[in-house]
């Protein structure tokens, strides 16, 4: 090894987990470097494409005021925030991952969620209550649902801008277009990274390295190899730079692989969206109001229980279901009764949408779809709705269908009030679930079962936490919690 320069801690990645790691490391040592593979105009990793929702455990308004001190008395009076306890968070993690989530790492994620977001607030990241995404106005009072209350001001763009500013204010150097190609390691552990920047490859020494550069979701070859046939056809919701570099480098150094390598976070996404995320549109290609309507595939058939649970607990797994449909797409269909409840993402210009005054006309307009079968399916659905049960979007209301092969368990409104709307969606992959094995200090574990000296990891490239699915908003929280832990561990190691 012949490094051209040496830092105390080098962070590989440029998103939420990476910057939390950098800020935490800087609390213990002086020279911290962040290396982002993307050019500055596309920097921020997947975090920049998110809505900025963060799942935290809280017992009431006083806990929320730790992260949103600006909450006014008027805002508190018109909001029913309820509670979302640590036990509820743990239960949600266990339930949606089918009880496979790593118990130690999951407990750390949950129990440190509030304190980590409060730490981010102290670093300069501003938060607000998610009135526009996670609450319904019932009788003049907003009621939050699904255990998700906190979001970053400015969404993903605001998050990355705040974290980048905080890093620079704390003397952390950030370099762009810096792709890490190898870890520098010997018998004593990881000693730095080999970086390609501006057409040149250099070696940078480091007393410890934190990997926080995302999963392999932007690599179609890796998706098909690990997730299975057909996954090369999925759209990528976020950055084009998350191709698994960090995972590859760590495995080559002897790291252990762990977790749900055939699983991922994948959602309903605009059918004609570009192959990778568009920063001008952000997360608005997503289409998450399906609990208020129905899905129809190319054969004109429903194929999933749209009301199985709150959107927060189903949206991350339904992308896979859509990808498995004929043509890898489906239609979300709504009527005028629920128009006001559709999320803002349905109002952007970049949508594949049809509007009609009759169901017959709507079904005839659906491209690549058996319109006659779709009309018959909608008529069967309408006849099966239990209209004697009141509709309530704030709870799992039990308003269901009866007698259908695929039921709708909650929020089953008839589709009978014009105008009718249909939105075409496909699968949008967010991040992959398989990755590196870490211990409770976020130190990477080798395939022999021992910690790898000088190597830590956080964020999407850590495996074992999410399986099959995840509770909405827990991804950013996971990145922040373990980013802070990884950076703190790396910094403390340097400090002696």
N, C-alpha and C positions, 0 to 999 in steps of 0.2 A: 504494500500500500504506500502510495506517495501523495497524500492529500495536499492540495494547493492552499487550503485554509482549514481551520478547525473551529467548531462551535461546541458549546456545552450540550445543547439539545437541538436536534434537527427534526422538524415536523414535516412529514410527507403528506401533502393534501392541502386543500384550501377552503374547506367548508366549515360547517358548524363544529364538528368534532375536532378538526385540526386546530381551529383558532381557540377553542376552549382549552385544548392541550397546551397550546403555546402560551396562553395567558397564565395558566396554572404553573407551567414550568418557570415562567419568568418571575414568579413569586419566590423562587428558590435559587435561581442562578442568573447570570448576566447575559450570556450570548445565546440567543434563541433565533433560529432561522426557520421560516416557513417556505416550503417549495411547492408551488402549484403548477401542475402540468399545463394548464390552460393559459392562453393569453389573457391579459388583464381584462379585456372586454368581455370575456366569457368566464371569468374566475368565479369561485364560490362553490364549485362542485354541485351536487344535487340540492344542497341546502338552498341555493339561490332560486330554485324553481318551486319551492314549497309555498304553501299558504301561511306557514309560520305558526301553526297550531302546536302547542306543547301540552302533553298530558302530565298533570301534577296531582299528587294527593293533597287534599286540604280538608280542614274540618269546619270551615266557615269563612266569613268575610275577612276576619282579622288575618288569616293565613294568606288570603288573596292580596290583601293590602301590602304584604311584604314584597310582592312582585309588581303590584299595581298601586303604588302609594297615591296616585292621582285620582283614584276612585272618589267621586263626590258623594255627598249625602243623598243628593237627588238620584244619582245613578244606582246607589245601593237600594234606595226606597223602591225604585221601579224594577228591580231585578230579584228573582228568586234563584240565587246561586246554589242553594242546597249544600250538600257536602259530597266529597268524593274521598273516602277514607283510604288509608294504606291497604286495609283488608280488601276493600272493593277493587282496588287497582290490582292487587295480587290475584284475586279471584278472576278478574277479567283476563289477565295474562295467562293464567293456567287454562281457563276455559277455551279461549280462542286458539291457543297453541296445542290443544288436546293433551295438556299436562306434560308436554315434553320440554318446556322451557327450562333452562338451567336454573335450579332453585337458588343457588348462592348469588349468581349474577342478577337474577330477577329481583331478589330481595334488595340488593344494593340499588338497582334501578328505581324501585318503588320508594324505598325509604330515604333516598337522597334526592328525589325528584324536586321537592319544594326548595330545599336548601340550595341546590345547584342553580335553579332558575333565579332565586334571590341573589346568588353570587353573580350571575350574569347581569342582573339589574344593576348591581353595584359597579360592574365593569362598564356600564353604559348602554346596555341593550334595554330598550323600552318595551313594555308589554301593555296589553289592554284586554278587556273581556271580549270574548268572541260573540258579541251580540248578533252580528250579521250572518254567522255560520252555524252557531250551536244553540240558538235560542229562538223560541217562538213567542210572539206578543199575544198573550191571552188576557183579554179584559184590561189592557193597558199595562200589564206587568210581564216582563220577559222571564220565561222559565227555561233554564238550561237543562240539557238532556245529554245522555250518552257519556257522562263523566269527563267532558272536555270543555274547559272554560277559558283557558289562557291562550292568547296568540300574540305574536310579535308585531309591534307597530311597523307597518310597511311590508309585512309578509317576509318571504325569503330574501327579497332585495334589501329590505330594511335590516334584516338580521346580519347579512354579510357586510353591508356598509358599516353597521355599528361595530361588529367584531373586528373588521379590518382597521377601522379608526382606533379602536381600543388597543389593538396590537401595536400599531405605529406609535401611539401615545406612550406606550410602555417600552419603547425602544426595541421592539421585535422587528427584525428584517424580513421582508416578504419579497420573494422572487417569482416571476411568472415565466411561462414557457420553459419550465425547468422539469423535464421528465426524468424521474429516477429509474434507472435501468437495473441496478444491482445493489445489494447491501454489501458493505465491506465488513468482512468477519474473519476471525481466526479462532483458535482454540479457546480464547478468553471471552468470546462473545462478539457482538456487533460493534464496530468501531467507526462507522460512517456510511456514506452512500456514494455511488457512482451516478453522475447526473449528466444528461445531455441537454445543452442549452445553446441556442444560437449556432447550431451546427457543430459544436465542440463538445467533447466528453471530458469531464473533469472529475476528480475525486475530492469529496468534502469530508473531513474528519468530524466525528461527533463522539462525545462521551456517552450519549444515549440517543436512540432514534425512536420516534413515535410514528407508527403507520396509521394514517387516517385518510386514505385516498379512495374509499368507496369499494363497492362490489364489482362484479364482472358483467353487469347488465347491459353495457354498451357494446359488448363484443358478441356478435351473432354466432360465431363459432363456439364460444364458451357457453352461451345460452343453450345451443342445440346439444352440445356434449353433456351438459349437466342437467338442464331442465327437461330436455327431451325434444323429439321431432316436432316441428312446427313453430318452435320458439324463435327461429330466425325471422318469422313473419310479424313478430310483435313490434309495436312502436316503443320507442324509448322516451319516457316522460321528461327526463332530465338531461344532464350533461353528456356529451359524446366522449368525454375523456375517462369515464369510469370503466376501464376495460380489464380490471383485475390485476394491475401492476403490483400493488402492495401484497396481495395474496400470493402471486407468483414468486416474488422476491423472497418472501418469508418461507414459503414451502421449500424453495431451493436452499435455504439456510438451515433447514431441518425442523421447521415449525410443524405442529400438529394441526391437521384439518379436523373440523368438527361442525356439527349442525346439519341443517336441512339443505343439502346441496342441490336437491331437485326442487326446492321451493323458492318462492319469491313473493314480493309485494307487487301485485298487478291489478289494475283498475279498469273501469269503463272509460274509454278515451275516444275523442272525436275520430271517426273513421278515416277522414281524409287529412288528418294532421300530418305534419312532416315526420320524417323518420326519427328525429331527435327533438328534444325540447326547444322551444322558441322563447327566448327571454322576453320578447315583446308581449307575448301572450301569457307566459308564466304557467300557472297550474290551471288556467281557465279552459283548457281542452278537456279536462275531466268532466264527467257527467254523473253526479252522485245523488240525484233526486229520485232514483228508481223506486224507492219504497212507496212513493205516491202514485206510481203508475204500474205498467207491466212491460216485460221484455217479450219480444217476438223475434224469432230467428228467420233465416232465409226460407225455411220450409213452412213458415206461417205458424209456428208452434211456440208456446211458452216453454221454458226449459229450466227455470230456477224459481225458488220461493223468494220473491222480491221483498216480502215482509218478514223474513225469518228472524231478524233482529234489527236493532238500530243500525243505521248506515255505518257508524263508526266501527262496527264489529263484523261487517260483511264486505265492505267495498274493496278491501285489499286482497280478497280471494276470488272475487267474481270476475276479474280480468281473465284469469285462467279459464273459467267456465265459458266466457265469450270466445276466447281463442279456439276452443274445441268445437265451436258451432260451425256448420257449413259456411264456407267463405270467410271464416274468422271475423264475423261481425254480427250485429243484432240491432234491433230498433227499440228505443224506449218510447212508450206511447202514453200520452196524458190527455186529459180533457180540461175544460175551462174551470172546473171546480177546484183544481189544485194549482192553477197557473200562478197564483200569488206565492205559493210555497216553493216554487222552483228556485234553485240557487242562482246566483248572479252569472255563473258560467254558462247558463242557457241563453243569455242575452248578448253574447259576443257575436261579432259578424262572421267569424270563422267556424260556422256550424253547417252540417249537412242536415237540413231540416225540411219537413213538409207540414203544411197547414191545410186543413180541409173543413168544410162545414158538415160533412157526413162521414161516418166510418167507412162506408162503401168507397167514397171518393179518396179517403186517406189511404186505404189498403191498396187501391189501384195504383197509387202514386209511388209506392215503395219499390225502389230499384232492387233488382236481383232477388226478389222475394215473391213467394206464391201468395198473391193478394187474396184470392178466394179462400185459401186455407186460413190466412190471417184473419179475415172477417169472421169466418165460422168460429175460430178460436176465441176471438173477442166476444162474440155473442154467447158462447158457452161460459166464458169467464163472468160476464155480466149477470147471467142467470144464476150463478153459483154464489154470489156475494151475499153475506148475511147483513142485510140492510137494517135489521132491527138492533144491531150493536152500534153504539155511537162511535164516530171517528174522533180520535184524539192523537195528534202528532207528537205529543210530549211523552207518551208512555206506550208500551206495547199493549195496544188497546184490545186485542183479541177480535177485532173486526176482520173476519176471515171468509174464505170460500169453503164450500162443502161439496164433495162429490167429484172433485177434479183429480186427475192423476198427479198433477203437481199443484199443491195447495198454495194459497197466499195466506200466511198465518196472521198478519196484522195489517192495518191500514188499507184494507181491500175496498176501495171505492169503485163503484160502477163507472165505466167510461161511456158516458151517454150525453154529455153536455157540450155542444159545440162552442167555439171551434176546437178541433182535435189537432194535436201536434205529435209528430214523430221525429226522433233524433237518432241518427245512425252512429253507432259506436263500435269500436274494436277494442283490442287489448293494449293497454299502455303499461309497460313494466317500469317500476320505480327503483327497486333494488333487490338484490339476491340475498338469501338467508344463510347460505353456507359460508364458512370462513375459517378464521384462525381461532385456536383455543387460547384463552387468556385465564390468568388467575384473578383473585379478587383485587389485586393491585394493578390490573390491566397489563401485567407482564406476559409476553407471549411464551407459551409452553411448547417445548420440543416434542417430537414424536416419541422420544424416549421418556417423556413425563417430567422433565426438569425444566425450570425457567431458563430462557435464553438471555444471558447477561446483556444488558444494554438495549433490549428490544421490547417495545410496548405497542399496544394497538387499541384503537377505539373506532366506533362508528359502524358503518355498513359492513366492513370487512371482518368483523368479529362474528363468529358463528355460535350457535347454541342458545341464543336468546329468543329469536322468533322462529316458529315452525308453522308452516301452512298458512298463517294468517297473522294479523297483529291488531291491537286496539289503536284506533286512529290517534295520531299525535304522539305516540310513544317512540317513534323513530328519532325525531329531533331530540326528545328528552334523553333517549338512550345515548345519542352522540354526545350530548352535553355532559351527562353524568360521567360516562367512561372517558370522554376526552379530558375532563377535569382530573379524573383519577390518574389517567395515563401520564398526562403532563406533570402532575404533582409528583408521581412516583419517579419519573425520569429526572425531574429537577432535584428531588431529594437525594437521588443516587449520586448526582453530580456534586451536590453540596456535602456529600460525605456521610 
